[in-house]
Amino acid sequence: MKRLFFTLLCAATLVCGPVFAADPAAPTPAPAAEQQETGFWLTEKGGKRHNAKCRFYKKTKGKPCGEKDGQACKVCGG
Ligand SMILES: [Zn+2]
């Protein structure tokens, strides 16, 4: 019985070998570009865009955005 188990184990290893051989430490894809630095900040409320020098940059709830997204802040020019 023990020998049969061993034989089955060998067969399973052969069949499933490629699966086990997959590198578990393979690099996972980078997380979504949520924290990407664009130099511009789009506020969630109002849709105002601030540049990195503005005092509101990253201080208000929002997300990074492109230089032409949303409405330019009147203080910093967006
Ligand atoms: Zn601003």
PDB file of the backbone (N, CA, C, O) and the ligand in Angstrom, with CONECT records:
HET     ZN  A 101       1
ATOM      1  N   MET A   1       0.844  -1.213   0.000  1.00  0.00           N
ATOM      2  CA  MET A   1       0.000   0.000   0.000  1.00  0.00           C
ATOM      3  C   MET A   1       0.870   1.251   0.000  1.00  0.00           C
ATOM      4  O   MET A   1       0.593   2.228  -0.695  1.00  0.00           O
ATOM      5  N   LYS A   2       1.924   1.188   0.796  1.00  0.00           N
ATOM      6  CA  LYS A   2       2.822   2.333   0.884  1.00  0.00           C
ATOM      7  C   LYS A   2       3.465   2.604  -0.470  1.00  0.00           C
ATOM      8  O   LYS A   2       3.658   3.752  -0.872  1.00  0.00           O
ATOM      9  N   ARG A   3       3.788   1.521  -1.156  1.00  0.00           N
ATOM     10  CA  ARG A   3       4.438   1.668  -2.450  1.00  0.00           C
ATOM     11  C   ARG A   3       3.481   2.297  -3.456  1.00  0.00           C
ATOM     12  O   ARG A   3       3.875   3.109  -4.294  1.00  0.00           O
ATOM     13  N   LEU A   4       2.205   1.898  -3.350  1.00  0.00           N
ATOM     14  CA  LEU A   4       1.206   2.463  -4.259  1.00  0.00           C
ATOM     15  C   LEU A   4       1.091   3.966  -4.038  1.00  0.00           C
ATOM     16  O   LEU A   4       1.018   4.746  -4.988  1.00  0.00           O
ATOM     17  N   PHE A   5       1.077   4.349  -2.782  1.00  0.00           N
ATOM     18  CA  PHE A   5       0.975   5.770  -2.447  1.00  0.00           C
ATOM     19  C   PHE A   5       2.164   6.530  -3.042  1.00  0.00           C
ATOM     20  O   PHE A   5       2.016   7.614  -3.607  1.00  0.00           O
ATOM     21  N   PHE A   6       3.335   5.929  -2.897  1.00  0.00           N
ATOM     22  CA  PHE A   6       4.539   6.559  -3.411  1.00  0.00           C
ATOM     23  C   PHE A   6       4.443   6.724  -4.921  1.00  0.00           C
ATOM     24  O   PHE A   6       4.810   7.758  -5.477  1.00  0.00           O
ATOM     25  N   THR A   7       3.933   5.665  -5.578  1.00  0.00           N
ATOM     26  CA  THR A   7       3.784   5.729  -7.031  1.00  0.00           C
ATOM     27  C   THR A   7       2.818   6.836  -7.430  1.00  0.00           C
ATOM     28  O   THR A   7       3.068   7.586  -8.373  1.00  0.00           O
ATOM     29  N   LEU A   8       1.715   6.927  -6.702  1.00  0.00           N
ATOM     30  CA  LEU A   8       0.733   7.968  -6.983  1.00  0.00           C
ATOM     31  C   LEU A   8       1.341   9.346  -6.762  1.00  0.00           C
ATOM     32  O   LEU A   8       1.104  10.277  -7.532  1.00  0.00           O
ATOM     33  N   LEU A   9       2.118   9.458  -5.711  1.00  0.00           N
ATOM     34  CA  LEU A   9       2.746  10.737  -5.399  1.00  0.00           C
ATOM     35  C   LEU A   9       3.673  11.152  -6.536  1.00  0.00           C
ATOM     36  O   LEU A   9       3.709  12.310  -6.952  1.00  0.00           O
ATOM     37  N   CYS A  10       4.434  10.149  -7.028  1.00  0.00           N
ATOM     38  CA  CYS A  10       5.339  10.428  -8.143  1.00  0.00           C
ATOM     39  C   CYS A  10       4.549  10.894  -9.361  1.00  0.00           C
ATOM     40  O   CYS A  10       4.933  11.848 -10.037  1.00  0.00           O
ATOM     41  N   ALA A  11       3.450  10.212  -9.629  1.00  0.00           N
ATOM     42  CA  ALA A  11       2.642  10.567 -10.789  1.00  0.00           C
ATOM     43  C   ALA A  11       2.087  11.969 -10.624  1.00  0.00           C
ATOM     44  O   ALA A  11       2.082  12.763 -11.565  1.00  0.00           O
ATOM     45  N   ALA A  12       1.617  12.268  -9.413  1.00  0.00           N
ATOM     46  CA  ALA A  12       1.056  13.589  -9.158  1.00  0.00           C
ATOM     47  C   ALA A  12       2.120  14.657  -9.330  1.00  0.00           C
ATOM     48  O   ALA A  12       1.853  15.736  -9.858  1.00  0.00           O
ATOM     49  N   THR A  13       3.318  14.350  -8.886  1.00  0.00           N
ATOM     50  CA  THR A  13       4.401  15.315  -9.013  1.00  0.00           C
ATOM     51  C   THR A  13       4.714  15.570 -10.477  1.00  0.00           C
ATOM     52  O   THR A  13       4.992  16.695 -10.892  1.00  0.00           O
ATOM     53  N   LEU A  14       4.660  14.483 -11.250  1.00  0.00           N
ATOM     54  CA  LEU A  14       4.945  14.631 -12.673  1.00  0.00           C
ATOM     55  C   LEU A  14       3.867  15.467 -13.357  1.00  0.00           C
ATOM     56  O   LEU A  14       4.152  16.341 -14.176  1.00  0.00           O
ATOM     57  N   VAL A  15       2.621  15.168 -12.992  1.00  0.00           N
ATOM     58  CA  VAL A  15       1.507  15.870 -13.625  1.00  0.00           C
ATOM     59  C   VAL A  15       1.469  17.328 -13.185  1.00  0.00           C
ATOM     60  O   VAL A  15       1.303  18.241 -13.994  1.00  0.00           O
ATOM     61  N   CYS A  16       1.630  17.516 -11.877  1.00  0.00           N
ATOM     62  CA  CYS A  16       1.496  18.861 -11.320  1.00  0.00           C
ATOM     63  C   CYS A  16       2.829  19.587 -11.234  1.00  0.00           C
ATOM     64  O   CYS A  16       2.900  20.718 -10.753  1.00  0.00           O
ATOM     65  N   GLY A  17       3.863  18.942 -11.693  1.00  0.00           N
ATOM     66  CA  GLY A  17       5.193  19.528 -11.569  1.00  0.00           C
ATOM     67  C   GLY A  17       5.273  20.978 -12.010  1.00  0.00           C
ATOM     68  O   GLY A  17       5.738  21.829 -11.253  1.00  0.00           O
ATOM     69  N   PRO A  18       4.831  21.267 -13.213  1.00  0.00           N
ATOM     70  CA  PRO A  18       4.959  22.650 -13.696  1.00  0.00           C
ATOM     71  C   PRO A  18       4.287  23.657 -12.778  1.00  0.00           C
ATOM     72  O   PRO A  18       4.746  24.792 -12.646  1.00  0.00           O
ATOM     73  N   VAL A  19       3.189  23.235 -12.138  1.00  0.00           N
ATOM     74  CA  VAL A  19       2.483  24.153 -11.233  1.00  0.00           C
ATOM     75  C   VAL A  19       3.364  24.448 -10.030  1.00  0.00           C
ATOM     76  O   VAL A  19       3.526  25.598  -9.622  1.00  0.00           O
ATOM     77  N   PHE A  20       3.936  23.369  -9.463  1.00  0.00           N
ATOM     78  CA  PHE A  20       4.777  23.570  -8.288  1.00  0.00           C
ATOM     79  C   PHE A  20       6.046  24.318  -8.660  1.00  0.00           C
ATOM     80  O   PHE A  20       6.631  25.022  -7.837  1.00  0.00           O
ATOM     81  N   ALA A  21       6.460  24.160  -9.895  1.00  0.00           N
ATOM     82  CA  ALA A  21       7.711  24.772 -10.306  1.00  0.00           C
ATOM     83  C   ALA A  21       7.555  26.277 -10.508  1.00  0.00           C
ATOM     84  O   ALA A  21       8.543  27.010 -10.559  1.00  0.00           O
ATOM     85  N   ALA A  22       6.311  26.727 -10.620  1.00  0.00           N
ATOM     86  CA  ALA A  22       6.105  28.160 -10.810  1.00  0.00           C
ATOM     87  C   ALA A  22       6.744  28.928  -9.669  1.00  0.00           C
ATOM     88  O   ALA A  22       6.575  28.570  -8.504  1.00  0.00           O
ATOM     89  N   ASP A  23       7.443  29.935  -9.982  1.00  0.00           N
ATOM     90  CA  ASP A  23       8.178  30.703  -8.979  1.00  0.00           C
ATOM     91  C   ASP A  23       7.202  31.434  -8.054  1.00  0.00           C
ATOM     92  O   ASP A  23       6.491  32.337  -8.497  1.00  0.00           O
ATOM     93  N   PRO A  24       7.163  31.056  -6.791  1.00  0.00           N
ATOM     94  CA  PRO A  24       6.236  31.734  -5.877  1.00  0.00           C
ATOM     95  C   PRO A  24       6.671  33.171  -5.588  1.00  0.00           C
ATOM     96  O   PRO A  24       5.866  33.999  -5.160  1.00  0.00           O
ATOM     97  N   ALA A  25       7.927  33.451  -5.821  1.00  0.00           N
ATOM     98  CA  ALA A  25       8.431  34.796  -5.545  1.00  0.00           C
ATOM     99  C   ALA A  25       8.412  35.665  -6.791  1.00  0.00           C
ATOM    100  O   ALA A  25       9.063  36.708  -6.847  1.00  0.00           O
ATOM    101  N   ALA A  26       7.659  35.223  -7.789  1.00  0.00           N
ATOM    102  CA  ALA A  26       7.592  36.028  -9.006  1.00  0.00           C
ATOM    103  C   ALA A  26       7.056  37.413  -8.664  1.00  0.00           C
ATOM    104  O   ALA A  26       6.125  37.544  -7.870  1.00  0.00           O
ATOM    105  N   PRO A  27       7.627  38.414  -9.246  1.00  0.00           N
ATOM    106  CA  PRO A  27       7.173  39.778  -8.919  1.00  0.00           C
ATOM    107  C   PRO A  27       5.729  39.998  -9.317  1.00  0.00           C
ATOM    108  O   PRO A  27       5.332  39.714 -10.448  1.00  0.00           O
ATOM    109  N   THR A  28       4.957  40.500  -8.390  1.00  0.00           N
ATOM    110  CA  THR A  28       3.558  40.782  -8.690  1.00  0.00           C
ATOM    111  C   THR A  28       3.487  42.109  -9.441  1.00  0.00           C
ATOM    112  O   THR A  28       4.334  42.981  -9.248  1.00  0.00           O
ATOM    113  N   PRO A  29       2.505  42.259 -10.273  1.00  0.00           N
ATOM    114  CA  PRO A  29       2.374  43.531 -11.004  1.00  0.00           C
ATOM    115  C   PRO A  29       2.276  44.696 -10.039  1.00  0.00           C
ATOM    116  O   PRO A  29       1.691  44.576  -8.963  1.00  0.00           O
ATOM    117  N   ALA A  30       2.838  45.794 -10.419  1.00  0.00           N
ATOM    118  CA  ALA A  30       2.806  46.969  -9.547  1.00  0.00           C
ATOM    119  C   ALA A  30       1.366  47.363  -9.268  1.00  0.00           C
ATOM    120  O   ALA A  30       0.511  47.251 -10.147  1.00  0.00           O
ATOM    121  N   PRO A  31       1.091  47.818  -8.072  1.00  0.00           N
ATOM    122  CA  PRO A  31      -0.276  48.246  -7.750  1.00  0.00           C
ATOM    123  C   PRO A  31      -0.718  49.379  -8.663  1.00  0.00           C
ATOM    124  O   PRO A  31       0.105  50.084  -9.246  1.00  0.00           O
ATOM    125  N   ALA A  32      -2.010  49.538  -8.775  1.00  0.00           N
ATOM    126  CA  ALA A  32      -2.559  50.582  -9.635  1.00  0.00           C
ATOM    127  C   ALA A  32      -1.886  51.918  -9.359  1.00  0.00           C
ATOM    128  O   ALA A  32      -1.467  52.202  -8.236  1.00  0.00           O
ATOM    129  N   ALA A  33      -1.793  52.717 -10.387  1.00  0.00           N
ATOM    130  CA  ALA A  33      -1.043  53.977 -10.291  1.00  0.00           C
ATOM    131  C   ALA A  33      -1.750  54.984  -9.404  1.00  0.00           C
ATOM    132  O   ALA A  33      -1.896  56.155  -9.757  1.00  0.00           O
ATOM    133  N   GLU A  34      -2.182  54.511  -8.254  1.00  0.00           N
ATOM    134  CA  GLU A  34      -2.951  55.371  -7.365  1.00  0.00           C
ATOM    135  C   GLU A  34      -2.069  56.469  -6.767  1.00  0.00           C
ATOM    136  O   GLU A  34      -2.500  57.610  -6.602  1.00  0.00           O
ATOM    137  N   GLN A  35      -0.843  56.105  -6.451  1.00  0.00           N
ATOM    138  CA  GLN A  35       0.041  57.064  -5.791  1.00  0.00           C
ATOM    139  C   GLN A  35       1.051  57.663  -6.768  1.00  0.00           C
ATOM    140  O   GLN A  35       2.101  58.160  -6.361  1.00  0.00           O
ATOM    141  N   GLN A  36       0.728  57.611  -8.045  1.00  0.00           N
ATOM    142  CA  GLN A  36       1.649  58.142  -9.039  1.00  0.00           C
ATOM    143  C   GLN A  36       1.819  59.649  -8.868  1.00  0.00           C
ATOM    144  O   GLN A  36       0.842  60.379  -8.696  1.00  0.00           O
ATOM    145  N   GLU A  37       3.049  60.096  -8.917  1.00  0.00           N
ATOM    146  CA  GLU A  37       3.327  61.526  -8.773  1.00  0.00           C
ATOM    147  C   GLU A  37       3.230  62.191 -10.140  1.00  0.00           C
ATOM    148  O   GLU A  37       3.987  61.871 -11.056  1.00  0.00           O
ATOM    149  N   THR A  38       2.296  63.113 -10.259  1.00  0.00           N
ATOM    150  CA  THR A  38       2.147  63.814 -11.526  1.00  0.00           C
ATOM    151  C   THR A  38       2.518  65.282 -11.377  1.00  0.00           C
ATOM    152  O   THR A  38       2.725  65.983 -12.368  1.00  0.00           O
ATOM    153  N   GLY A  39       2.601  65.738 -10.141  1.00  0.00           N
ATOM    154  CA  GLY A  39       2.881  67.149  -9.904  1.00  0.00           C
ATOM    155  C   GLY A  39       1.616  67.977  -9.838  1.00  0.00           C
ATOM    156  O   GLY A  39       1.653  69.187  -9.613  1.00  0.00           O
ATOM    157  N   PHE A  40       0.491  67.301 -10.038  1.00  0.00           N
ATOM    158  CA  PHE A  40      -0.798  68.001  -9.979  1.00  0.00           C
ATOM    159  C   PHE A  40      -1.760  67.205  -9.127  1.00  0.00           C
ATOM    160  O   PHE A  40      -1.703  65.976  -9.083  1.00  0.00           O
ATOM    161  N   TRP A  41      -2.624  67.902  -8.467  1.00  0.00           N
ATOM    162  CA  TRP A  41      -3.564  67.286  -7.533  1.00  0.00           C
ATOM    163  C   TRP A  41      -4.978  67.724  -7.861  1.00  0.00           C
ATOM    164  O   TRP A  41      -5.276  68.917  -7.925  1.00  0.00           O
ATOM    165  N   LEU A  42      -5.836  66.754  -8.065  1.00  0.00           N
ATOM    166  CA  LEU A  42      -7.229  67.055  -8.372  1.00  0.00           C
ATOM    167  C   LEU A  42      -8.066  66.778  -7.131  1.00  0.00           C
ATOM    168  O   LEU A  42      -8.124  65.645  -6.653  1.00  0.00           O
ATOM    169  N   THR A  43      -8.705  67.803  -6.619  1.00  0.00           N
ATOM    170  CA  THR A  43      -9.515  67.602  -5.420  1.00  0.00           C
ATOM    171  C   THR A  43     -10.794  66.857  -5.777  1.00  0.00           C
ATOM    172  O   THR A  43     -11.363  67.023  -6.856  1.00  0.00           O
ATOM    173  N   GLU A  44     -11.217  66.037  -4.834  1.00  0.00           N
ATOM    174  CA  GLU A  44     -12.401  65.227  -5.065  1.00  0.00           C
ATOM    175  C   GLU A  44     -13.642  66.108  -5.158  1.00  0.00           C
ATOM    176  O   GLU A  44     -14.492  65.928  -6.030  1.00  0.00           O
ATOM    177  N   LYS A  45     -13.721  67.056  -4.245  1.00  0.00           N
ATOM    178  CA  LYS A  45     -14.847  67.992  -4.267  1.00  0.00           C
ATOM    179  C   LYS A  45     -14.462  69.218  -5.074  1.00  0.00           C
ATOM    180  O   LYS A  45     -13.430  69.836  -4.813  1.00  0.00           O
ATOM    181  N   GLY A  46     -15.275  69.569  -6.041  1.00  0.00           N
ATOM    182  CA  GLY A  46     -15.010  70.777  -6.805  1.00  0.00           C
ATOM    183  C   GLY A  46     -14.174  70.547  -8.039  1.00  0.00           C
ATOM    184  O   GLY A  46     -14.244  71.327  -8.988  1.00  0.00           O
ATOM    185  N   GLY A  47     -13.380  69.485  -8.046  1.00  0.00           N
ATOM    186  CA  GLY A  47     -12.573  69.178  -9.229  1.00  0.00           C
ATOM    187  C   GLY A  47     -11.539  70.240  -9.532  1.00  0.00           C
ATOM    188  O   GLY A  47     -11.261  70.530 -10.696  1.00  0.00           O
ATOM    189  N   LYS A  48     -10.962  70.825  -8.480  1.00  0.00           N
ATOM    190  CA  LYS A  48      -9.931  71.840  -8.683  1.00  0.00           C
ATOM    191  C   LYS A  48      -8.554  71.181  -8.781  1.00  0.00           C
ATOM    192  O   LYS A  48      -8.252  70.206  -8.094  1.00  0.00           O
ATOM    193  N   ARG A  49      -7.747  71.747  -9.651  1.00  0.00           N
ATOM    194  CA  ARG A  49      -6.403  71.201  -9.840  1.00  0.00           C
ATOM    195  C   ARG A  49      -5.374  72.122  -9.185  1.00  0.00           C
ATOM    196  O   ARG A  49      -5.391  73.337  -9.385  1.00  0.00           O
ATOM    197  N   HIS A  50      -4.494  71.530  -8.412  1.00  0.00           N
ATOM    198  CA  HIS A  50      -3.435  72.288  -7.747  1.00  0.00           C
ATOM    199  C   HIS A  50      -2.078  71.750  -8.170  1.00  0.00           C
ATOM    200  O   HIS A  50      -1.922  70.554  -8.416  1.00  0.00           O
ATOM    201  N   ASN A  51      -1.096  72.644  -8.254  1.00  0.00           N
ATOM    202  CA  ASN A  51       0.248  72.154  -8.560  1.00  0.00           C
ATOM    203  C   ASN A  51       0.996  71.838  -7.264  1.00  0.00           C
ATOM    204  O   ASN A  51       0.507  72.102  -6.165  1.00  0.00           O
ATOM    205  N   ALA A  52       2.176  71.276  -7.417  1.00  0.00           N
ATOM    206  CA  ALA A  52       2.917  70.771  -6.259  1.00  0.00           C
ATOM    207  C   ALA A  52       3.303  71.876  -5.283  1.00  0.00           C
ATOM    208  O   ALA A  52       3.594  71.599  -4.119  1.00  0.00           O
ATOM    209  N   LYS A  53       3.309  73.124  -5.743  1.00  0.00           N
ATOM    210  CA  LYS A  53       3.720  74.220  -4.866  1.00  0.00           C
ATOM    211  C   LYS A  53       2.551  74.795  -4.077  1.00  0.00           C
ATOM    212  O   LYS A  53       2.739  75.590  -3.156  1.00  0.00           O
ATOM    213  N   CYS A  54       1.351  74.385  -4.448  1.00  0.00           N
ATOM    214  CA  CYS A  54       0.174  74.942  -3.793  1.00  0.00           C
ATOM    215  C   CYS A  54       0.016  74.372  -2.387  1.00  0.00           C
ATOM    216  O   CYS A  54       0.346  73.217  -2.120  1.00  0.00           O
ATOM    217  N   ARG A  55      -0.490  75.202  -1.514  1.00  0.00           N
ATOM    218  CA  ARG A  55      -0.669  74.735  -0.130  1.00  0.00           C
ATOM    219  C   ARG A  55      -1.775  73.703  -0.019  1.00  0.00           C
ATOM    220  O   ARG A  55      -1.890  73.009   0.991  1.00  0.00           O
ATOM    221  N   PHE A  56      -2.588  73.604  -1.058  1.00  0.00           N
ATOM    222  CA  PHE A  56      -3.665  72.611  -1.031  1.00  0.00           C
ATOM    223  C   PHE A  56      -3.230  71.276  -1.636  1.00  0.00           C
ATOM    224  O   PHE A  56      -3.953  70.283  -1.569  1.00  0.00           O
ATOM    225  N   TYR A  57      -2.032  71.275  -2.229  1.00  0.00           N
ATOM    226  CA  TYR A  57      -1.547  70.063  -2.899  1.00  0.00           C
ATOM    227  C   TYR A  57      -1.472  68.918  -1.900  1.00  0.00           C
ATOM    228  O   TYR A  57      -0.749  68.988  -0.907  1.00  0.00           O
ATOM    229  N   LYS A  58      -2.223  67.872  -2.177  1.00  0.00           N
ATOM    230  CA  LYS A  58      -2.283  66.670  -1.340  1.00  0.00           C
ATOM    231  C   LYS A  58      -2.831  66.940   0.051  1.00  0.00           C
ATOM    232  O   LYS A  58      -2.844  66.043   0.895  1.00  0.00           O
ATOM    233  N   LYS A  59      -3.278  68.152   0.300  1.00  0.00           N
ATOM    234  CA  LYS A  59      -3.825  68.463   1.624  1.00  0.00           C
ATOM    235  C   LYS A  59      -5.324  68.221   1.646  1.00  0.00           C
ATOM    236  O   LYS A  59      -5.920  68.026   2.706  1.00  0.00           O
ATOM    237  N   THR A  60      -5.919  68.237   0.474  1.00  0.00           N
ATOM    238  CA  THR A  60      -7.344  67.989   0.389  1.00  0.00           C
ATOM    239  C   THR A  60      -7.573  66.603  -0.183  1.00  0.00           C
ATOM    240  O   THR A  60      -6.679  66.017  -0.793  1.00  0.00           O
ATOM    241  N   LYS A  61      -8.750  66.095   0.012  1.00  0.00           N
ATOM    242  CA  LYS A  61      -9.058  64.758  -0.491  1.00  0.00           C
ATOM    243  C   LYS A  61      -9.123  64.809  -2.012  1.00  0.00           C
ATOM    244  O   LYS A  61      -9.843  65.625  -2.587  1.00  0.00           O
ATOM    245  N   GLY A  62      -8.373  63.938  -2.647  1.00  0.00           N
ATOM    246  CA  GLY A  62      -8.358  63.934  -4.105  1.00  0.00           C
ATOM    247  C   GLY A  62      -7.403  62.892  -4.630  1.00  0.00           C
ATOM    248  O   GLY A  62      -7.127  61.888  -3.973  1.00  0.00           O
ATOM    249  N   LYS A  63      -6.901  63.145  -5.828  1.00  0.00           N
ATOM    250  CA  LYS A  63      -6.004  62.174  -6.452  1.00  0.00           C
ATOM    251  C   LYS A  63      -5.079  62.897  -7.418  1.00  0.00           C
ATOM    252  O   LYS A  63      -5.383  64.000  -7.871  1.00  0.00           O
ATOM    253  N   PRO A  64      -3.947  62.273  -7.732  1.00  0.00           N
ATOM    254  CA  PRO A  64      -3.053  62.873  -8.721  1.00  0.00           C
ATOM    255  C   PRO A  64      -3.756  62.983 -10.071  1.00  0.00           C
ATOM    256  O   PRO A  64      -4.585  62.140 -10.413  1.00  0.00           O
ATOM    257  N   CYS A  65      -3.430  64.005 -10.825  1.00  0.00           N
ATOM    258  CA  CYS A  65      -4.072  64.187 -12.114  1.00  0.00           C
ATOM    259  C   CYS A  65      -3.077  64.804 -13.088  1.00  0.00           C
ATOM    260  O   CYS A  65      -1.958  65.157 -12.718  1.00  0.00           O
ATOM    261  N   GLY A  66      -3.501  64.924 -14.317  1.00  0.00           N
ATOM    262  CA  GLY A  66      -2.663  65.535 -15.337  1.00  0.00           C
ATOM    263  C   GLY A  66      -2.753  67.046 -15.284  1.00  0.00           C
ATOM    264  O   GLY A  66      -3.579  67.612 -14.567  1.00  0.00           O
ATOM    265  N   GLU A  67      -1.883  67.696 -16.061  1.00  0.00           N
ATOM    266  CA  GLU A  67      -1.806  69.156 -15.977  1.00  0.00           C
ATOM    267  C   GLU A  67      -3.007  69.844 -16.598  1.00  0.00           C
ATOM    268  O   GLU A  67      -3.180  71.054 -16.451  1.00  0.00           O
ATOM    269  N   LYS A  68      -3.847  69.070 -17.299  1.00  0.00           N
ATOM    270  CA  LYS A  68      -5.011  69.703 -17.922  1.00  0.00           C
ATOM    271  C   LYS A  68      -6.330  69.193 -17.357  1.00  0.00           C
ATOM    272  O   LYS A  68      -7.404  69.490 -17.880  1.00  0.00           O
ATOM    273  N   ASP A  69      -6.228  68.420 -16.283  1.00  0.00           N
ATOM    274  CA  ASP A  69      -7.442  67.871 -15.684  1.00  0.00           C
ATOM    275  C   ASP A  69      -8.103  68.893 -14.771  1.00  0.00           C
ATOM    276  O   ASP A  69      -7.438  69.746 -14.183  1.00  0.00           O
ATOM    277  N   GLY A  70      -9.392  68.793 -14.665  1.00  0.00           N
ATOM    278  CA  GLY A  70     -10.121  69.622 -13.730  1.00  0.00           C
ATOM    279  C   GLY A  70     -10.006  71.113 -14.025  1.00  0.00           C
ATOM    280  O   GLY A  70      -9.667  71.517 -15.137  1.00  0.00           O
ATOM    281  N   GLN A  71     -10.293  71.914 -13.016  1.00  0.00           N
ATOM    282  CA  GLN A  71     -10.216  73.364 -13.146  1.00  0.00           C
ATOM    283  C   GLN A  71      -9.012  73.880 -12.383  1.00  0.00           C
ATOM    284  O   GLN A  71      -8.757  73.467 -11.252  1.00  0.00           O
ATOM    285  N   ALA A  72      -8.279  74.779 -13.002  1.00  0.00           N
ATOM    286  CA  ALA A  72      -7.084  75.315 -12.370  1.00  0.00           C
ATOM    287  C   ALA A  72      -7.436  76.084 -11.107  1.00  0.00           C
ATOM    288  O   ALA A  72      -8.394  76.856 -11.087  1.00  0.00           O
ATOM    289  N   CYS A  73      -6.673  75.873 -10.073  1.00  0.00           N
ATOM    290  CA  CYS A  73      -6.839  76.622  -8.822  1.00  0.00           C
ATOM    291  C   CYS A  73      -6.501  78.088  -9.080  1.00  0.00           C
ATOM    292  O   CYS A  73      -5.554  78.409  -9.799  1.00  0.00           O
ATOM    293  N   LYS A  74      -7.291  78.962  -8.481  1.00  0.00           N
ATOM    294  CA  LYS A  74      -7.058  80.389  -8.712  1.00  0.00           C
ATOM    295  C   LYS A  74      -5.850  80.895  -7.931  1.00  0.00           C
ATOM    296  O   LYS A  74      -5.261  81.919  -8.277  1.00  0.00           O
ATOM    297  N   VAL A  75      -5.493  80.181  -6.891  1.00  0.00           N
ATOM    298  CA  VAL A  75      -4.368  80.607  -6.062  1.00  0.00           C
ATOM    299  C   VAL A  75      -3.034  80.229  -6.700  1.00  0.00           C
ATOM    300  O   VAL A  75      -2.122  81.051  -6.792  1.00  0.00           O
ATOM    301  N   CYS A  76      -2.934  78.998  -7.130  1.00  0.00           N
ATOM    302  CA  CYS A  76      -1.648  78.514  -7.640  1.00  0.00           C
ATOM    303  C   CYS A  76      -1.616  78.436  -9.165  1.00  0.00           C
ATOM    304  O   CYS A  76      -0.549  78.270  -9.756  1.00  0.00           O
ATOM    305  N   GLY A  77      -2.739  78.551  -9.780  1.00  0.00           N
ATOM    306  CA  GLY A  77      -2.778  78.482 -11.238  1.00  0.00           C
ATOM    307  C   GLY A  77      -2.928  77.062 -11.765  1.00  0.00           C
ATOM    308  O   GLY A  77      -2.961  76.842 -12.976  1.00  0.00           O
ATOM    309  N   GLY A  78      -3.016  76.125 -10.875  1.00  0.00           N
ATOM    310  CA  GLY A  78      -3.218  74.725 -11.270  1.00  0.00           C
ATOM    311  C   GLY A  78      -1.960  74.049 -11.765  1.00  0.00           C
ATOM    312  O   GLY A  78      -1.994  72.873 -12.128  1.00  0.00           O
TER     313      GLY A  78
HETATM  314 ZN    ZN A 101      -3.924  75.520  -5.677  1.00  0.00          ZN2+
END
